[in-house]
Amino acid sequence: MRCLVFLLLAFSGPSFAWAPARRFFAELNPLSQWQTYAIVGGASLSLSLLDQWAVDHSQKFSSKLGIMHEGESGKETGDLFKIHAFGHSSGLRYPTSTNAFFWFIGDGSTSLAVIAGFAGYGYLGASAYALETASQIAQGLLLTGTLVIGLKLLSGRESPERATVDGGKWQGYPGLKAYIADQPRYYSYPSGHTATAVTVFGVLIQRYPEQRWLKPAAFVGTGALMLSLVNNRDHWPSDFPLAIAIGLAASRAVVAGGSSETAATQNQGLGWEGVHALPHPEGGVLVSTAWHW
């Protein structure tokens, strides 16, 4: 099982559990959001016609751009550290090639670094706004991860790496044991890396609208990430539209009520609220201990 466990300090108010979730599922209501469903469905169907062609030609295209070079797989990484326990190993990796760098834009370790950065700045600089931003990113990943993992299990689509037919076979629910044992055979739809990156970018863009560079950085970064996922044979292009929609919905849901919820709890003092397990879209688990201030 490909599982990376993160220890995450997330700072949130008492409404951590349900308020963002209610807004998130309201964003996903097909009756009120039918236009979004039509756009996502149309884009996914259109891209599905090009799935196999894109996978077959992406690495050659990337080589012309200098993103990949001869002999590279696109997944080159090094280990900052590695822990071996109970017959398994886990650790913190870093990219050693351009394509792998783009892939890491949607990786859990990158999200963790962003959250830790805002949380650390919030404490050291006594910034409640930065603390709330860290909390909202963590909440967004919880919502995104829960839905994406569920959809991966239900669709059971083969990744390009394990495809037995052009475009990958849609196998439906394979059973949890089979999914854990052979994730690339079932995890293609939708893209968890893309949903993760869009969630993080979405929160930051809404929280810091004065930072005009964030929007172009999000477009370029997400585009490069999606190209790297096709290069790596992790995903088909048609895996991306729904992932983008989920990430946008999650970011809007967690930001929508943030300021008022924080203002209501600022004078309650600092207190521990417990430990939460946050499923990561690509199969990892973020372990969160939540505080209010």
DRENDRENFI-195353 format. One record per atom (N, C-alpha, C, O, CB): residue in three letters; x, y, z. Coordinates in steps of 0.05 Angstrom, whole numbers, plus 5000, padded with zeros to 4 digits. Each point is the difference from the previous one (the first is absolute). Glycine has a CB too. Layout:
N
ALAXYZ;...
END
This chain:
293
MET501749765000;MET498350245000;MET501850255000;MET501750035017;MET494649725007;ARG503150424957;ARG501650254998;ARG498750205019;ARG498050134993;ARG503449784959;CYS499850135072;CYS498750165020;CYS502150175014;CYS502049895010;CYS494449774997;LEU503250604993;LEU501950185013;LEU498550135023;LEU497950124996;LEU504749964961;VAL498649905067;VAL498650105024;VAL501450265008;VAL502450025003;VAL496449525012;PHE499550674988;PHE501150265007;PHE498950085028;PHE497749945007;PHE502650204945;LEU501449995064;LEU499150125025;LEU499550294994;LEU501950154993;LEU500649515036;LEU495050434975;LEU499350274992;LEU498850155023;LEU498149905013;LEU501149944940;LEU501850405053;LEU498750175019;LEU498150194986;LEU500950174984;LEU503249815046;ALA493349984974;ALA498050164986;ALA498550175021;ALA499249895021;ALA500349774942;PHE500150605033;PHE498850175019;PHE497250084991;PHE499750124979;PHE504950055035;SER493449765001;SER497250054991;SER498250065023;SER500649955023;SER500249754939;GLY497050425031;GLY497950065020;GLY498249765005;GLY500449794987;GLY499750694999;PRO498049545032;PRO498249785007;PRO498449894977;PRO499149775001;PRO500750425044;SER499749984934;SER498349914978;SER501649854979;SER499149964978;SER498050425030;PHE505449534999;PHE501749854981;PHE498649784986;PHE500349964976;PHE503550155053;ALA494549744986;ALA499149744989;ALA497850034979;ALA500149874979;ALA501049945064;TRP496850364962;TRP497749984983;TRP499450244982;TRP499149964978;TRP499149765057;ALA502450524974;ALA499350244984;ALA501349994972;ALA498550044980;ALA501050225062;PRO503149704956;PRO501249984973;PRO498949774983;PRO499650024976;PRO504550195043;ALA495349574995;ALA498949774985;ALA497350064989;ALA499449924977;ALA503149775053;ARG495850454985;ARG497350074990;ARG500350184975;ARG498649974981;ARG499549995066;ARG503750244955;ARG500350184977;ARG501249854976;ARG499350054977;ARG501450335055;PHE501149434974;PHE501249844978;PHE497949844985;PHE500050014975;PHE504349965051;PHE494049894988;PHE498049844986;PHE497850174988;PHE498749914981;PHE502349725051;ALA498650614978;ALA498250194986;ALA501250084973;ALA498650034981;ALA499750145064;GLU504449864955;GLU501450064975;GLU499849784979;GLU500250044976;GLU503050245050;LEU496349484984;LEU499949764983;LEU497149924993;LEU499649794987;LEU504750065033;ASN493750304989;ASN497249944995;ASN499450024970;ASN500250224988;ASN498649955058;PRO500549614941;PRO499650004971;PRO497650184991;PRO499950094978;PRO502149455020;LEU496150505020;LEU497750164993;LEU500750304997;LEU499150134982;LEU498049545042;SER504650424995;SER500750294999;SER502650044984;SER500550234991;SER497349835053;GLN503749734952;GLN502650034986;GLN500049854974;GLN502149894991;GLN500250165053;TRP495549934943;TRP499849844975;TRP501850104978;TRP501049844984;TRP494350055028;GLN505150374987;GLN501850114980;GLN502949905003;GLN501349944981;GLN495850475016;THR503849585029;THR502649895005;THR500249714992;THR502049924988;THR498550405050;TYR497549524968;TYR500049724992;TYR500049974970;TYR501449834989;TYR496150065053;ALA501150294944;ALA500049994971;ALA502850064988;ALA500949874981;ALA494250265019;ILE506250075012;ILE502750074990;ILE501949785006;ILE501649924983;ILE497450575025;VAL501049405017;VAL501849795007;VAL499549754983;VAL501949874990;VAL498350315057;GLY497349754949;GLY499349774984;GLY500850034971;GLY501149824988;GLY495150095043;GLY503350334958;GLY500850054972;GLY503049994996;GLY501049894981;GLY494950385014;ALA505549865024;ALA502950004998;ALA501249725003;ALA501949934986;ALA498150545032;SER498949385001;SER501149735005;SER499549824975;SER501749854992;SER497450215058;LEU498549964939;LEU499349844977;LEU501850084976;LEU500949824985;LEU494450135031;SER505050314980;SER501750094977;SER502949905004;SER501249904981;SER495950505013;LEU504049635030;LEU502749925004;LEU500449704999;LEU502149904992;LEU498550505036;SER497349454979;SER500249704998;SER500649904972;SER501149794997;SER495750195042;LEU502350184941;LEU500649924973;LEU502950034993;LEU501049884981;LEU494450275006;LEU506150005029;LEU502850054995;LEU501849865021;LEU502450034999;LEU496450414980;ASP500049425040;ASP501549895022;ASP502449834991;ASP502350065008;ASP493649935017;GLN503749814958;GLN502149824992;GLN502150154984;GLN502449965003;GLN494449664998;TRP502350554980;TRP501950154984;TRP501850185017;TRP502450014996;TRP494249994966;ALA502250135058;ALA501550185017;ALA502149855016;ALA502350095002;ALA493750215001;VAL503249475008;VAL501949845015;VAL502349904983;VAL502349995008;VAL494049875022;ASP503050064945;ASP502149904982;ASP502050214991;ASP502249934993;ASP494449744992;HIS502650585015;HIS501750214989;HIS501050215020;HIS501650174993;HIS495949764965;SER501650055067;SER500750215019;SER503050015006;SER501050225002;SER494449725018;GLN505949844983;GLN502850005007;GLN501750124977;GLN502050145005;GLN497349465025;LYS499950344945;LYS501550114978;LYS499650304999;LYS501950154995;LYS497549434979;PHE498250515031;PHE499450295001;PHE501650135022;PHE501150224996;PHE494349704986;SER504649965042;SER501550115023;SER503050004995;SER501450185010;SER495049665020;SER504649974955;SER502950004993;SER500750244983;SER502150125004;SER497949384999;LYS498250584979;LYS500550234983;LYS500050265017;LYS501450194993;LYS496549584968;LEU500650235061;LEU499950235017;LEU502250005021;LEU500450205015;LEU494749824978;GLY506549765008;GLY502149985019;GLY499149915028;GLY501550025019;GLY500850334956;ILE495249565027;ILE498949915026;ILE501049725006;ILE500549945023;ILE495450354970;MET504349544987;MET501149735003;MET502449964982;MET500250134979;MET495249705034;HIS506450004996;HIS502349944984;HIS500349704997;HIS498749845014;HIS503550575003;GLU499449514963;GLU500349724994;GLU500949845024;GLU501950085015;GLU499350054938;GLY497549655051;GLY500649825023;GLY498550075025;GLY500149845019;GLY504350114961;GLU494150275021;GLU498450075024;GLU497249874999;GLU498849974979;GLU503850465024;SER496549495020;SER497349905002;SER498050225008;SER497649964996;SER504349605017;GLY499150664997;GLY498350215009;GLY499349995030;GLY498650175011;GLY499649854944;LYS502849775058;LYS499449955029;LYS502550015017;LYS500049895022;LYS496149844964;GLU506050405005;GLU502649995014;GLU499850155027;GLU499250245000;GLU503249734956;THR498249905065;THR500050135027;THR502349905016;THR501249794994;THR493850255004;GLY505750125023;GLY501949925020;GLY498749995027;GLY497850105003;GLY506050104969;ASP497549695047;ASP498949985027;ASP501450195019;ASP502549995003;ASP496449534989;LEU499650665020;LEU501150175022;LEU500549835024;LEU502150025014;LEU495550384969;PHE500649415023;PHE500349805020;PHE498149784996;PHE497950034986;PHE503750325047;LYS499049424978;LYS498249774997;LYS500049845026;LYS502049975013;LYS498950004937;ILE496749945057;ILE499649855025;ILE499149724993;ILE498149974984;ILE500850455042;HIS502449384985;HIS499249724995;HIS498849895026;HIS501350015021;HIS502449934944;ALA493949955033;ALA498749885023;ALA498049804992;ALA498450044981;ALA502350385044;PHE499249354988;PHE498049794996;PHE499949914971;PHE497949944989;PHE499550255048;GLY504949794950;GLY500249914973;GLY499250204979;GLY499949934976;GLY499149635042;HIS500550694990;HIS499350214981;HIS501950235003;HIS501350035021;HIS493849834980;SER505050314979;SER501750245002;SER498450244990;SER498349984982;SER505849755011;SER496450505020;SER498750254993;SER502050225006;SER501849965016;SER493549864993;GLY504350414978;GLY501850225005;GLY499250244984;GLY497750024990;GLY506049665018;LEU498050524990;LEU499550244986;LEU501850024976;LEU502449985001;LEU496350255042;ARG500049814934;ARG501450004974;ARG500250284989;ARG498650185009;ARG499849364982;TYR503450494990;TYR500250264985;TYR500649934971;TYR501249804994;TYR500550455048;PRO497449934939;PRO500349944972;PRO502850054990;PRO501350195010;PRO493949944984;THR505749714987;THR502750044989;THR499950044970;THR502150004987;THR499749725050;SER495850314951;SER499850064972;SER497850214997;SER498450045018;SER503249494968;THR498350604990;THR498050214996;THR497249895001;THR498350125013;THR505050124959;ASN496249545015;ASN497349885000;ASN499249925028;ASN497750045007;ASN503049804946;ALA501150055062;ALA499449925028;ALA499450255017;ALA498349995018;ALA504649604977;PHE498550634999;PHE499450255015;PHE497250094995;PHE498650085019;PHE506250054977;PHE494349864979;PHE497250074994;PHE498049815014;PHE498050095010;PHE503550104945;TRP499249555045;TRP498349805013;TRP499650075030;TRP497949955011;TRP503749704956;PHE500650455045;PHE499950065029;PHE498250245007;PHE499450045023;PHE505249774980;ILE494550344977;ILE498250225005;ILE497449905013;ILE498950135017;ILE503050134944;GLY497349505032;GLY497649885011;GLY500549795021;GLY498149865009;GLY499750234949;ASP504749885050;ASP500649795020;ASP499350085028;ASP500050245006;ASP503749614964;GLY495749965047;GLY499350065028;GLY502250145015;GLY499450175017;GLY497749444982;SER505450334995;SER502250145015;SER500150304994;SER500750165017;SER501949414982;THR496650504976;THR500050284993;THR497750155015;THR500450215010;THR501549684945;SER495849985046;SER497750115015;SER500750045029;SER499450205013;SER497449594955;LEU504550005043;LEU500950025028;LEU501950235005;LEU499750145020;LEU499749374984;ALA502450534977;ALA502050225003;ALA498550275000;ALA500750185015;ALA502949544963;VAL494550315004;VAL498550254999;VAL498550055026;VAL500050225011;VAL499549734939;ILE499149845060;ILE498550035025;ILE501950065023;ILE499450185016;ILE497249494967;ALA505650195019;ALA502050055021;ALA501150284999;ALA500450135020;ALA500749384980;GLY499350594976;GLY501150274997;GLY498150215010;GLY500850185015;GLY501749664946;PHE494950145032;PHE498050195010;PHE499649975030;PHE499750205014;PHE498149804941;ALA502149755054;ALA499649965029;ALA502450115016;ALA499650135020;ALA497649464970;GLY505250365000;GLY502450105014;GLY500150305000;GLY500650135021;GLY501849464966;TYR497050534990;TYR500050294999;TYR497850125018;TYR500450205013;TYR501449784940;GLY496049895048;GLY497850095016;GLY500750015030;GLY499350195014;GLY497649634953;TYR504549975042;TYR500849995028;TYR502450205006;TYR499950155019;TYR498549374983;LEU503650474981;LEU502350175005;LEU499350294996;LEU501050175014;LEU502049464971;GLY495350424995;GLY499250284995;GLY497450085013;GLY499050224996;GLY503449754962;ALA496549855058;ALA497550055014;ALA497850094981;ALA498550195005;ALA504049945036;SER497349734936;SER498150074979;SER497749805000;SER500349774991;SER503350444981;ALA494149875038;ALA497649825000;ALA499249944971;ALA498949794994;ALA499650405050;TYR501950014938;TYR499249964972;TYR501649774987;TYR498949844985;TYR499950655012;ALA503849505008;ALA501749794989;ALA499349735012;ALA499949804986;ALA503850535007;LEU495749675033;LEU499149755013;LEU497449904988;LEU499749764995;LEU502550395047;GLU496050034953;GLU497549924988;GLU500449904971;GLU498649814992;GLU499050535036;THR504249784958;THR500749904973;THR501049715001;THR499249844984;THR501850635001;ALA500849485034;ALA501049725003;ALA497849815006;ALA499849784988;ALA504550405028;SER493949905002;SER497749835007;SER498249954976;SER499149774996;SER501150415050;GLN499350034938;GLN498249964977;GLN501149824979;GLN498649854987;GLN499650605022;ILE504549574987;ILE501249824980;ILE499749715010;ILE499349824984;ILE504050535002;ALA497249605040;ALA499749735011;ALA497149904998;ALA499549774993;ALA504250335038;GLN494450084974;GLN497249924998;GLN499349944971;GLN498549814994;GLN500450475046;GLY502149884941;GLY499549954972;GLY501149734991;GLY498749874984;GLY501550625008;LEU502149445018;LEU501249744993;LEU498449775011;LEU499849794988;LEU504750435010;LEU494349825026;LEU498349805011;LEU497649954982;LEU499349774994;LEU502250365053;LEU497250084945;LEU497649984983;LEU500749884973;LEU498749824990;LEU499350575033;THR504249714965;THR500849914974;THR500849705001;THR499249844984;THR502450625004;GLY500049475032;GLY501049735002;GLY497849805004;GLY500049784988;GLY504150405031;THR493949894998;THR497849815006;THR498549944974;THR499449774994;THR500350415053;LEU499650034938;LEU498449964976;LEU501649874978;LEU499049814987;LEU498350595025;VAL505249684984;VAL501649894978;VAL500549705004;VAL499849844982;VAL502350615012;ILE498649475031;ILE500549725005;ILE497449844996;ILE500249784989;ILE503450345044;GLY494249994975;GLY497449864995;GLY499549964970;GLY499149784992;GLY499250415051;LEU502250024941;LEU499549984972;LEU502049814986;LEU499349864981;LEU498950605020;LYS504349535009;LYS501949824989;LYS499149715004;LYS500249834983;LYS503550505026;LEU495349625016;LEU499149735006;LEU497649924983;LEU499849774991;LEU501850295056;LEU496550134949;LEU497649944984;LEU500649964971;LEU498749844987;LEU498750425046;SER504449904956;SER500549994971;SER501949774993;SER499649864979;SER499750635018;GLY502849465019;GLY501949794994;GLY501350024973;GLY500549794987;GLY496849935043;ARG503350524961;ARG501250034973;ARG503049945000;ARG501550085018;ARG495050274972;GLU504449504991;GLU502849944997;GLU501650254993;GLU499150164984;GLU499749375001;SER503550495027;SER501850224993;SER501449924974;SER500149764993;SER500650375055;PRO500550074937;PRO501449934976;PRO502249795005;PRO500649834982;PRO498550635001;GLU502149555040;GLU502249815007;GLU499049714999;GLU501549824993;GLU500650535035;ARG495449604980;ARG498949735002;ARG497749954981;ARG498649805003;ARG502850215044;ALA498350164933;ALA497749974982;ALA500149754983;ALA502149924989;ALA497750575009;THR498049375001;THR499749764984;THR498550064974;THR500049834981;THR500149895060;VAL498750514957;VAL498750094975;VAL500650304997;VAL500850135019;VAL495549534985;ASP503450444971;ASP500550284995;ASP498150175018;ASP497649955001;ASP503849954951;GLY499750305061;GLY498450175017;GLY499549895028;GLY498850135016;GLY499150034943;GLY503049605046;GLY499749885026;GLY497249895005;GLY498050124993;GLY505450195024;LYS496549464995;LYS497549865005;LYS498750115026;LYS501350045020;LYS500449554957;TRP495750475021;TRP498450085024;TRP498949755012;TRP498249874989;TRP500650594991;GLN502249465044;GLN499349745011;GLN498050025023;GLN499049795009;GLN505550064978;GLY494850395022;GLY498250025022;GLY501449935026;GLY502449965001;GLY493849944969;TYR502350095052;TYR501149955026;TYR501449735001;TYR498849794996;TYR497650495024;PRO506349724986;PRO501549755000;PRO500149865027;PRO500949775002;PRO501850424961;GLY496349945057;GLY500349905028;GLY502450155012;GLY502050054986;GLY496149505002;LEU501750515037;LEU502150165013;LEU502749855001;LEU502150134996;LEU494450095032;LYS503449534976;LYS502549845002;LYS501550004973;LYS502450044999;LYS495549685037;ALA500650244942;ALA501250004974;ALA501150284993;ALA502250024988;ALA494749614997;TYR501750585022;TYR500850274994;TYR502750065015;TYR501850114988;TYR493450035006;ILE504949795031;ILE502450065016;ILE502449844989;ILE502250105000;ILE494949995040;ALA502449674951;ALA502149824991;ALA501250094973;ALA502449954995;ALA495449685030;ASP500650504959;ASP500950074972;ASP498750264992;ASP498350004982;ASP502449505006;GLN500150725024;GLN498650254995;GLN500250104971;GLN497950094990;GLN503150025056;PRO501349874940;PRO500050104972;PRO498049864982;PRO499350114979;PRO505549995028;ARG494349675000;ARG498049864984;ARG497250125002;ARG498349954984;ARG504549645021;TYR496850575017;TYR497350105005;TYR499850305006;TYR497850105002;TYR501349455015;TYR503150604986;TYR499850265013;TYR500050244981;TYR500350235009;TYR502049575028;SER497350164937;SER500550214981;SER497950235002;SER500850234998;SER501249444973;TYR495550275034;TYR497950204998;TYR498750065027;TYR499149825014;TYR500150044939;PRO500850405054;PRO501350234989;PRO502850035011;PRO500949855017;PRO494750374977;SER505849984997;SER502850055008;SER500150135027;SER499250235004;SER502249814948;GLY499749825068;GLY500350115027;GLY502150225001;GLY499750195015;GLY498949375003;HIS503650404968;HIS502150215000;HIS498950264990;HIS500550225011;HIS503049434981;THR494950344986;THR498950254989;THR498050125019;THR500050255004;THR500649574950;ALA497650025058;ALA498150115019;ALA501450135024;ALA499150205010;ALA497649454976;THR505550225023;THR501550115023;THR501250274993;THR499750195015;THR501349345000;ALA500350494962;ALA501350254992;ALA497950224996;ALA500550235009;ALA503249514969;VAL494150205009;VAL497950204996;VAL498850105026;VAL499450235004;VAL499649574952;THR500750025063;THR499050075027;THR501950205013;THR499150215010;THR498649344994;VAL504850394996;VAL502050185013;VAL500150274986;VAL499950215013;VAL502849385002;PHE497650404959;PHE500150254985;PHE497450165004;PHE500150245003;PHE502949544963;GLY494750085034;GLY497450145003;GLY499850155026;GLY499050225001;GLY499049434970;VAL502950225051;VAL499950135026;VAL501850245000;VAL499250225009;VAL499849345013;LEU503450414968;LEU501950235001;LEU499150234983;LEU500350235008;LEU503449444999;ILE495150284969;ILE499150214983;ILE497750165013;ILE499950244998;ILE501549494962;GLN496850125053;GLN497750145013;GLN500950155026;GLN498950205006;GLN498149454975;ARG505050245032;ARG500950125025;ARG501850244995;ARG500150195017;ARG499549375006;TYR501850444955;TYR502050214995;TYR499550124972;TYR501849984983;TYR501649805047;PRO494350344965;PRO499450114973;PRO501950224991;PRO500250054976;PRO495049835033;GLU506150255010;GLU501850214993;GLU502649894987;GLU501550154987;GLU496750135051;GLN502349474966;GLN502449874988;GLN499349914971;GLN499249774996;GLN502550085050;ARG498650334936;ARG499149954972;ARG501549784986;ARG499049894981;ARG499750585017;TRP503649465012;TRP501749794987;TRP498849735006;TRP500849804986;TRP503250495018;LEU494349685016;LEU499049745007;LEU498349864978;LEU500349764995;LEU499750405052;LYS498350004940;LYS498349884979;LYS501749894977;LYS499649774992;LYS496750545021;PRO505549854975;PRO501649884978;PRO501749775010;PRO500549814985;PRO499650634993;ALA500949585046;ALA501649785011;ALA498349755003;ALA501049774994;ALA501950555031;ALA494649714982;ALA498249775003;ALA499549874973;ALA500049764998;ALA497950455042;PHE501549964940;PHE499549894973;PHE502449854989;PHE499849784990;PHE497050605002;VAL505649755010;VAL502449874989;VAL500749765016;VAL500749794989;VAL501050664995;GLY498249575043;GLY500749775017;GLY498249764996;GLY500949784999;GLY500950555034;THR495649724966;THR498149784996;THR500349884973;THR499849754997;THR497050475035;GLY503649944947;GLY500549904973;GLY502449824999;GLY500049794988;GLY497850614993;ALA504449705031;ALA502549845001;ALA499649745015;ALA501049794992;ALA501750635005;LEU495849595025;LEU499549765016;LEU498549804983;LEU500749765000;LEU499150515042;MET498049814944;MET498549824984;MET501649874978;MET499749774994;MET496250505016;LEU505949894977;LEU501749894980;LEU501949795012;LEU500449794988;LEU499450644987;SER501249625049;SER501849815012;SER498649745007;SER501149784998;SER501650605021;LEU494749644989;LEU498549765007;LEU499449834975;LEU500049755002;LEU497950505036;VAL501849874939;VAL499749854975;VAL502749884992;VAL500249774992;VAL496050534993;ASN506049865018;ASN502649904994;ASN500749765017;ASN501349814990;ASN500150654997;ASN497849545038;ASN500649785019;ASN498349764996;ASN500449795013;ASN501150555019;ARG496549684950;ARG498149794996;ARG498349955025;ARG499149775005;ARG504150014962;ASP496450435049;ASP498249985023;ASP497150064993;ASP498249885012;ASP505750265017;HIS495750044952;HIS497250084994;HIS499650054970;HIS501950054985;HIS497950155060;TRP497649794948;TRP499150074973;TRP499150295002;TRP499150095021;TRP499549434968;PRO501550634988;PRO499050285001;PRO497150025009;PRO499350205013;PRO503849894950;SER495249725032;SER497250025008;SER499649965030;SER497850035010;SER500949814945;ASP503550105059;ASP499849985030;ASP500150285013;ASP499450025024;ASP502849534973;PHE498450664987;PHE500650265013;PHE497650185004;PHE499950135020;PHE504449834959;PRO493750065002;PRO497950195004;PRO498549975027;PRO499550195013;PRO500049824938;LEU499749745056;LEU498649965025;LEU501850075024;LEU499150115019;LEU498149534959;ALA505450295020;ALA501850065022;ALA500250305004;ALA500150095023;ALA502549504967;ILE497550574988;ILE500150295003;ILE497550105013;ILE500150185018;ILE502849854941;ALA494849875033;ALA497450095011;ALA499949945030;ALA499050165015;ALA498849774940;ILE503149835053;ILE500049935028;ILE501850195016;ILE499350095022;ILE499849434966;GLY503350535002;GLY501950185014;GLY498950285003;GLY500350125021;GLY503449614962;LEU495050374996;LEU498850275002;LEU497750015020;LEU499850195016;LEU501549894936;ALA497049715047;ALA497849995019;ALA500949995029;ALA499050135017;ALA498349644948;ALA504850075040;ALA501149975027;ALA501250265010;ALA499650085023;ALA501349444968;SER500550624992;SER501350255008;SER497950215006;SER500350155019;SER503749744953;ARG493950135011;ARG497950195006;ARG498549945026;ARG499350185015;ARG500249884935;ALA500149685055;ALA498549925023;ALA501550075026;ALA498750095019;ALA499349544955;VAL504650335027;VAL501450055025;VAL500650295005;VAL500250095022;VAL501849464973;VAL498250614983;VAL500650285003;VAL497450165006;VAL500150205014;VAL503849754954;ALA493849965023;ALA497550155000;ALA499450115028;ALA499350235003;ALA499149494960;GLY501750115058;GLY499250095026;GLY502450055019;GLY499650035024;GLY496249734970;GLY506650244996;GLY502350005017;GLY500350235019;GLY500449965024;GLY501749804940;SER497750485026;SER500550245017;SER498150025023;SER500850055022;SER501050184938;SER495649735034;SER498050025022;SER500349795020;SER499750055024;SER497250164944;GLU503849545024;GLU500449785019;GLU502450065018;GLU499949945024;GLU498049744943;THR504250435022;THR502450055016;THR499550235019;THR500849995023;THR502149854939;ALA495750375029;ALA499450235017;ALA498449915025;ALA500350125021;ALA499850184939;ALA498249505036;ALA498449915022;ALA501549845021;ALA499049965022;ALA497250044947;THR506249915024;THR501549825018;THR502650125010;THR501549885015;THR496449744962;GLN502850635013;GLN502650115007;GLN500450045029;GLN502349995010;GLN497750234946;ASN498049835060;ASN500250065028;ASN499649765018;ASN499850035024;ASN498750434966;GLN501449304998;GLN499649775017;GLN502649885011;GLN499949815016;GLN496150104956;GLY506250205020;GLY502649895009;GLY500849774983;GLY498649924981;GLY500350225065;LEU503549764959;LEU501149784985;LEU499349735012;LEU500349975024;LEU503550334962;GLY495249524998;GLY499149755011;GLY500249774980;GLY499850054976;GLY497250195054;TRP503449524979;TRP500349774983;TRP497349874995;TRP498449975018;TRP506249954999;GLU494850014957;GLU497449904993;GLU500149704992;GLU497949884996;GLU500950574989;GLY503649445013;GLY500149714994;GLY501749944976;GLY501450174989;GLY494149785031;VAL504449804971;VAL501649904977;VAL498149914978;VAL498049865005;VAL505850015026;HIS496850214944;HIS498449934978;HIS501749864979;HIS502350084996;HIS494550315013;ALA502249414977;ALA501449874978;ALA498950114974;ALA497649964995;ALA503249615032;LEU500950554958;LEU499150134975;LEU500949834976;LEU502449994995;LEU497850475027;PRO498049424963;PRO500949844977;PRO501050174978;PRO498850204992;PRO497949465020;HIS505750274977;HIS501150154978;HIS499049874974;HIS499749764998;HIS504450365029;PRO495350054952;PRO498849904975;PRO501549784987;PRO498849844985;PRO499450605010;GLU504449545008;GLU501549794986;GLU500649765018;GLU501849844994;GLU500250514978;GLY496649635050;GLY500249765017;GLY501450045026;GLY500249815016;GLY499949944943;GLY501050495046;GLY501350065025;GLY498150085022;GLY497650034996;GLY506450104978;VAL497149905050;VAL498450085023;VAL501550235014;VAL502349985006;VAL495749564999;LEU500650694999;LEU501150225015;LEU498849985028;LEU497550015003;LEU503250284956;VAL500949695062;VAL499149985027;VAL500150285012;VAL502150125002;VAL499549405003;SER496050595002;SER499850285008;SER499250015030;SER498249875009;SER500550264944;THR502850055061;THR499250075027;THR499150294999;THR501550174994;THR501649495028;ALA494350394985;ALA498850264996;ALA499850165025;ALA499449905022;ALA498149904941;TRP503050465035;TRP499950185023;TRP498250234993;TRP499650064977;TRP505049825037;HIS494250245007;HIS498650264996;HIS501550215015;HIS501449955020;HIS494249824973;TRP504050484999;TRP501350215014;TRP498050235005;TRP500750205012;TRP503749684967;
END
